[in-house]
Amino acid sequence: MNARTISGAVLLLLGVVLFLNQGESFGPGKIFAYFWPSLFVIPLGLFFHWMYFSMLGRRGIGVLIPGGVLFTVGIVCQFSMLFDSWGYMWPGFILAPAVGLFEFYWFGNRNKWLLIPINILTVLSLLFFAVFSLGTLYNKLLFSQPLVAIALIIIGALTLIAKKKDI
């Protein structure tokens, strides 16, 4: 990595912090509070990937499992810290071992039996993401209880009033 890449990443993170903390005090504590996954967890996951792709090669295929897990957990934690969405992002922790195992499968000898836990964990994670995301959309964004109640009353009234067709 060159100095230009590092300085660009630092400026990008600083801009995000300044954007998210408009009008609030800003200090090193805020940076550690919001960006601990980007400072500690994600680089460790990237380190494992770097070790495999640069140093170990096929001999150290096992380092991809913790690398994939740590990188995925870091992304989930970073997103949750920035948007305060821990209650909705927890299925990402179920997806993390699936990502690590999938990297092991993809770059390893492609043992087809690894696809069983990978698929189970991925489907569970996506199912929980969908349930919690749709529940949040239902409760907060798209519908409110009075709107749903009014819609059900109107549909029920139209059903009762509509003429029955002779069959």
C-alpha positions in Angstrom: 0.0 0.0 0.0 1.3 3.4 -0.8 0.9 6.7 1.1 -1.7 7.9 -1.3 -4.0 5.0 -0.6 -3.7 5.3 3.1 -4.2 9.1 3.1 -7.2 8.7 0.9 -8.8 6.2 3.3 -8.0 8.4 6.3 -9.6 11.4 4.6 -12.6 9.4 3.6 -13.2 8.2 7.2 -12.6 11.7 8.6 -15.2 13.0 6.2 -17.7 10.4 7.3 -17.1 11.2 10.9 -17.6 14.9 10.3 -20.7 14.3 8.3 -22.2 12.0 11.0 -21.3 14.3 13.9 -22.6 17.6 12.7 -22.8 20.0 15.7 -21.3 17.5 18.2 -17.9 17.5 19.8 -15.2 15.7 17.9 -12.2 13.9 19.3 -10.2 10.8 19.3 -12.7 9.1 21.5 -15.4 9.5 18.8 -13.1 8.0 16.2 -12.5 4.9 18.3 -16.2 4.7 19.3 -17.4 4.7 15.8 -14.6 3.1 13.8 -13.2 0.4 16.1 -14.2 -2.3 13.5 -12.3 -0.4 10.7 -9.3 0.1 13.0 -9.0 -3.4 14.5 -11.3 -6.1 13.1 -11.3 -5.5 9.3 -7.5 -5.0 9.1 -7.0 -8.3 10.9 -9.3 -10.1 8.4 -7.4 -8.4 5.5 -4.1 -9.5 7.1 -5.2 -13.1 7.0 -6.1 -12.7 3.3 -2.8 -11.0 2.6 -1.0 -13.9 4.3 -2.7 -16.4 2.1 -2.4 -14.5 -1.2 1.1 -13.1 -0.7 3.0 -15.5 1.5 1.5 -18.9 2.2 -0.4 -19.8 -1.0 -1.9 -23.3 -1.2 0.0 -24.4 1.9 -2.0 -22.0 4.2 -5.5 -22.4 2.9 -6.9 -22.5 6.4 -6.1 -18.9 7.1 -8.9 -17.9 4.8 -11.6 -19.2 7.2 -10.7 -16.7 10.1 -9.9 -14.1 7.4 -13.4 -14.3 5.9 -15.1 -14.5 9.3 -13.2 -11.5 10.7 -13.7 -9.4 7.6 -17.5 -10.1 7.5 -17.9 -9.5 11.2 -15.9 -6.2 10.8 -18.2 -5.0 8.0 -21.3 -5.9 10.0 -20.0 -4.2 13.1 -18.9 -1.1 11.2 -22.3 -0.8 9.5 -24.0 -1.3 12.9 -21.9 1.3 14.6 -22.4 4.0 12.0 -26.2 3.5 11.7 -27.0 2.2 15.1 -28.6 -0.9 13.7 -27.4 -3.7 15.9 -31.0 -5.1 16.2 -31.2 -5.6 12.5 -27.6 -6.5 11.5 -27.1 -9.5 13.9 -27.8 -12.1 11.1 -24.5 -10.9 9.6 -22.8 -12.8 12.5 -24.5 -16.0 11.2 -23.3 -15.2 7.7 -19.6 -14.7 8.8 -18.6 -18.4 9.1 -20.4 -19.1 5.9 -18.2 -16.5 4.1 -15.0 -18.0 5.7 -16.0 -21.5 4.8 -16.9 -20.5 1.2 -13.5 -18.9 0.7 -12.0 -22.1 2.0 -14.1 -24.1 -0.5 -13.5 -21.7 -3.4 -9.7 -21.5 -3.1 -9.2 -25.0 -1.6 -9.8 -28.4 -3.2 -13.6 -27.7 -3.6 -14.8 -30.4 -1.2 -18.5 -30.5 -2.0 -19.5 -31.4 1.6 -18.5 -27.9 2.7 -21.4 -26.6 0.7 -23.9 -28.1 3.2 -22.9 -25.8 6.2 -22.3 -22.9 3.9 -25.8 -23.1 2.4 -27.5 -23.7 5.8 -25.8 -20.7 7.4 -26.4 -18.5 4.3 -30.0 -19.4 4.1 -30.6 -18.8 7.8 -28.8 -15.5 7.7 -30.7 -14.3 4.7 -34.0 -15.5 6.2 -33.4 -13.6 9.4 -32.2 -10.5 7.4 -35.4 -10.6 5.4 -37.7 -11.1 8.4 -36.2 -8.3 10.4 -35.9 -6.0 7.4 -39.4 -6.5 6.3 -40.7 -6.2 9.8 -38.9 -2.9 10.2 -40.3 -1.7 6.8 -43.7 -2.8 7.8 -43.6 -1.1 11.3 -41.7 2.1 10.5 -41.4 3.0 6.9 -44.3 1.8 4.7 -47.2 1.2 7.0 -48.6 2.3 10.2 -51.3 0.5 12.2 -54.0 3.1 11.6 -53.3 3.0 7.8 -53.5 -0.8 7.8 -56.7 -0.7 9.9 -58.4 1.7 7.5 -57.3 -0.3 4.5 -58.8 -3.5 6.0 -62.0 -1.7 6.9 -62.4 -0.4 3.3 -61.6 -3.8 1.8 -64.0 -5.5 4.2 -66.8 -3.0 3.4 -66.3 -3.3 -0.3 -66.5 -7.1 0.0 -69.8 -6.9 1.9 -71.3 -4.3 -0.4 -70.2 -5.8 -3.7 -72.9 -7.7 -5.5 -72.7 -11.4 -5.5 -72.3 -13.0 -8.9 -74.6 -15.9 -9.8 -72.6 -18.9 -10.5 
